[in-house]
């Protein structure tokens, strides 16, 4: 029988789960139920409580990784919204101040 044309693969087979950075989380996280998501969203409607809960949840080491990632993503979105709001408020205030200054010359 002739030898195959392609070379033999003597490389070791890859491990069954990822190695290295983040290998500790190579387990299946428990599922967050629909009721839990509803409670989370209702709690996030409360103005100051939402920021406190998102900060606590995003840095909790023993929490469900799904909820931790949800909290981190929400904190990033809140930061982006604050920057956009500050930009438009600054533009609006500049426009108002320009028109107020224009009335001084009449």
ChimeraX commands (.cxc) that place a marker at each C-alpha (Angstrom):
marker #1 position 0.00,0.00,0.00 radius 0.5
marker #1 position 1.48,3.39,-0.99 radius 0.5
marker #1 position 2.23,6.11,1.58 radius 0.5
marker #1 position -0.28,8.98,1.75 radius 0.5
marker #1 position 0.74,12.15,-0.08 radius 0.5
marker #1 position -0.02,14.46,2.83 radius 0.5
marker #1 position 2.29,14.38,5.87 radius 0.5
marker #1 position 1.35,12.59,9.05 radius 0.5
marker #1 position 0.02,14.77,11.82 radius 0.5
marker #1 position 2.16,14.08,14.87 radius 0.5
marker #1 position 0.90,17.16,16.73 radius 0.5
marker #1 position -0.88,16.49,20.00 radius 0.5
marker #1 position -4.63,16.86,19.97 radius 0.5
marker #1 position -6.01,20.07,21.50 radius 0.5
marker #1 position -7.40,19.94,25.04 radius 0.5
marker #1 position -11.17,19.52,25.45 radius 0.5
marker #1 position -11.55,23.04,26.90 radius 0.5
marker #1 position -9.69,26.32,26.42 radius 0.5
marker #1 position -6.41,26.70,28.24 radius 0.5
marker #1 position -4.73,29.84,29.53 radius 0.5
marker #1 position -6.48,33.09,30.23 radius 0.5
marker #1 position -10.02,32.57,31.46 radius 0.5
marker #1 position -9.72,28.78,31.75 radius 0.5
marker #1 position -11.23,28.94,35.21 radius 0.5
marker #1 position -14.59,29.83,33.65 radius 0.5
marker #1 position -14.70,26.83,31.34 radius 0.5
marker #1 position -17.86,25.61,33.03 radius 0.5
marker #1 position -21.49,26.04,32.15 radius 0.5
marker #1 position -22.96,28.94,34.09 radius 0.5
marker #1 position -26.37,28.42,35.63 radius 0.5
marker #1 position -29.20,29.78,33.53 radius 0.5
marker #1 position -30.75,33.06,34.64 radius 0.5
marker #1 position -34.49,32.47,34.58 radius 0.5
marker #1 position -37.03,34.78,33.02 radius 0.5
marker #1 position -38.32,35.77,36.45 radius 0.5
marker #1 position -34.81,36.76,37.54 radius 0.5
marker #1 position -34.35,38.88,34.42 radius 0.5
marker #1 position -37.70,40.59,35.11 radius 0.5
marker #1 position -36.65,41.38,38.69 radius 0.5
marker #1 position -33.28,42.67,37.44 radius 0.5
marker #1 position -34.95,44.99,34.93 radius 0.5
marker #1 position -37.49,46.25,37.47 radius 0.5
marker #1 position -34.66,47.02,39.92 radius 0.5
marker #1 position -32.81,48.89,37.17 radius 0.5
marker #1 position -35.78,51.25,36.73 radius 0.5
marker #1 position -35.06,52.82,40.13 radius 0.5
marker #1 position -32.75,55.79,39.44 radius 0.5
marker #1 position -29.93,55.65,42.01 radius 0.5
marker #1 position -30.37,51.99,42.91 radius 0.5
marker #1 position -29.60,50.98,39.33 radius 0.5
marker #1 position -26.10,52.49,39.40 radius 0.5
marker #1 position -25.31,50.95,42.78 radius 0.5
marker #1 position -26.57,47.51,41.71 radius 0.5
marker #1 position -24.72,47.62,38.38 radius 0.5
marker #1 position -21.45,48.52,40.07 radius 0.5
marker #1 position -21.87,45.81,42.71 radius 0.5
marker #1 position -22.88,43.17,40.15 radius 0.5
marker #1 position -20.10,44.02,37.70 radius 0.5
marker #1 position -17.36,43.49,40.31 radius 0.5
marker #1 position -18.87,40.48,42.10 radius 0.5
marker #1 position -16.47,37.55,41.75 radius 0.5
marker #1 position -18.95,34.82,42.72 radius 0.5
marker #1 position -21.94,36.02,40.70 radius 0.5
marker #1 position -23.41,34.46,37.59 radius 0.5
marker #1 position -21.15,35.45,34.66 radius 0.5
marker #1 position -24.22,36.27,32.55 radius 0.5
marker #1 position -25.37,38.86,35.08 radius 0.5
marker #1 position -21.81,40.20,35.48 radius 0.5
marker #1 position -21.47,40.76,31.72 radius 0.5
marker #1 position -24.95,42.30,31.59 radius 0.5
marker #1 position -23.99,44.75,34.35 radius 0.5
marker #1 position -20.69,45.67,32.68 radius 0.5
marker #1 position -22.42,46.25,29.34 radius 0.5
marker #1 position -25.05,48.44,31.00 radius 0.5
marker #1 position -22.39,50.53,32.76 radius 0.5
marker #1 position -20.61,51.06,29.43 radius 0.5
marker #1 position -23.89,52.11,27.79 radius 0.5
marker #1 position -24.68,54.51,30.64 radius 0.5
marker #1 position -21.24,56.10,30.20 radius 0.5
marker #1 position -21.80,56.51,26.45 radius 0.5
marker #1 position -25.25,58.04,27.07 radius 0.5
marker #1 position -23.80,60.52,29.57 radius 0.5
marker #1 position -21.13,61.60,27.07 radius 0.5
marker #1 position -23.69,62.06,24.29 radius 0.5
marker #1 position -26.03,63.98,26.61 radius 0.5
marker #1 position -23.18,66.25,27.78 radius 0.5
marker #1 position -22.25,66.95,24.16 radius 0.5
marker #1 position -25.79,67.97,23.19 radius 0.5
marker #1 position -26.34,69.98,26.37 radius 0.5
marker #1 position -23.10,71.84,25.69 radius 0.5
marker #1 position -24.17,72.57,22.12 radius 0.5
marker #1 position -27.60,73.75,23.26 radius 0.5
marker #1 position -26.14,75.97,26.00 radius 0.5
marker #1 position -23.67,77.46,23.52 radius 0.5
marker #1 position -26.51,78.25,21.14 radius 0.5
marker #1 position -28.55,79.89,23.88 radius 0.5
marker #1 position -25.61,81.93,25.14 radius 0.5
marker #1 position -24.82,83.09,21.61 radius 0.5
marker #1 position -28.40,84.36,21.15 radius 0.5
marker #1 position -28.38,86.01,24.58 radius 0.5
marker #1 position -25.12,87.74,23.68 radius 0.5
marker #1 position -26.63,88.87,20.36 radius 0.5
marker #1 position -29.43,90.71,22.22 radius 0.5
marker #1 position -26.89,92.84,24.08 radius 0.5
marker #1 position -25.95,94.60,20.82 radius 0.5
marker #1 position -29.52,95.60,19.88 radius 0.5
marker link #1:1,2 radius 0.2
marker link #1:2,3 radius 0.2
marker link #1:3,4 radius 0.2
marker link #1:4,5 radius 0.2
marker link #1:5,6 radius 0.2
marker link #1:6,7 radius 0.2
marker link #1:7,8 radius 0.2
marker link #1:8,9 radius 0.2
marker link #1:9,10 radius 0.2
marker link #1:10,11 radius 0.2
marker link #1:11,12 radius 0.2
marker link #1:12,13 radius 0.2
marker link #1:13,14 radius 0.2
marker link #1:14,15 radius 0.2
marker link #1:15,16 radius 0.2
marker link #1:16,17 radius 0.2
marker link #1:17,18 radius 0.2
marker link #1:18,19 radius 0.2
marker link #1:19,20 radius 0.2
marker link #1:20,21 radius 0.2
marker link #1:21,22 radius 0.2
marker link #1:22,23 radius 0.2
marker link #1:23,24 radius 0.2
marker link #1:24,25 radius 0.2
marker link #1:25,26 radius 0.2
marker link #1:26,27 radius 0.2
marker link #1:27,28 radius 0.2
marker link #1:28,29 radius 0.2
marker link #1:29,30 radius 0.2
marker link #1:30,31 radius 0.2
marker link #1:31,32 radius 0.2
marker link #1:32,33 radius 0.2
marker link #1:33,34 radius 0.2
marker link #1:34,35 radius 0.2
marker link #1:35,36 radius 0.2
marker link #1:36,37 radius 0.2
marker link #1:37,38 radius 0.2
marker link #1:38,39 radius 0.2
marker link #1:39,40 radius 0.2
marker link #1:40,41 radius 0.2
marker link #1:41,42 radius 0.2
marker link #1:42,43 radius 0.2
marker link #1:43,44 radius 0.2
marker link #1:44,45 radius 0.2
marker link #1:45,46 radius 0.2
marker link #1:46,47 radius 0.2
marker link #1:47,48 radius 0.2
marker link #1:48,49 radius 0.2
marker link #1:49,50 radius 0.2
marker link #1:50,51 radius 0.2
marker link #1:51,52 radius 0.2
marker link #1:52,53 radius 0.2
marker link #1:53,54 radius 0.2
marker link #1:54,55 radius 0.2
marker link #1:55,56 radius 0.2
marker link #1:56,57 radius 0.2
marker link #1:57,58 radius 0.2
marker link #1:58,59 radius 0.2
marker link #1:59,60 radius 0.2
marker link #1:60,61 radius 0.2
marker link #1:61,62 radius 0.2
marker link #1:62,63 radius 0.2
marker link #1:63,64 radius 0.2
marker link #1:64,65 radius 0.2
marker link #1:65,66 radius 0.2
marker link #1:66,67 radius 0.2
marker link #1:67,68 radius 0.2
marker link #1:68,69 radius 0.2
marker link #1:69,70 radius 0.2
marker link #1:70,71 radius 0.2
marker link #1:71,72 radius 0.2
marker link #1:72,73 radius 0.2
marker link #1:73,74 radius 0.2
marker link #1:74,75 radius 0.2
marker link #1:75,76 radius 0.2
marker link #1:76,77 radius 0.2
marker link #1:77,78 radius 0.2
marker link #1:78,79 radius 0.2
marker link #1:79,80 radius 0.2
marker link #1:80,81 radius 0.2
marker link #1:81,82 radius 0.2
marker link #1:82,83 radius 0.2
marker link #1:83,84 radius 0.2
marker link #1:84,85 radius 0.2
marker link #1:85,86 radius 0.2
marker link #1:86,87 radius 0.2
marker link #1:87,88 radius 0.2
marker link #1:88,89 radius 0.2
marker link #1:89,90 radius 0.2
marker link #1:90,91 radius 0.2
marker link #1:91,92 radius 0.2
marker link #1:92,93 radius 0.2
marker link #1:93,94 radius 0.2
marker link #1:94,95 radius 0.2
marker link #1:95,96 radius 0.2
marker link #1:96,97 radius 0.2
marker link #1:97,98 radius 0.2
marker link #1:98,99 radius 0.2
marker link #1:99,100 radius 0.2
marker link #1:100,101 radius 0.2
marker link #1:101,102 radius 0.2
marker link #1:102,103 radius 0.2
marker link #1:103,104 radius 0.2
marker link #1:104,105 radius 0.2
marker link #1:105,106 radius 0.2
view
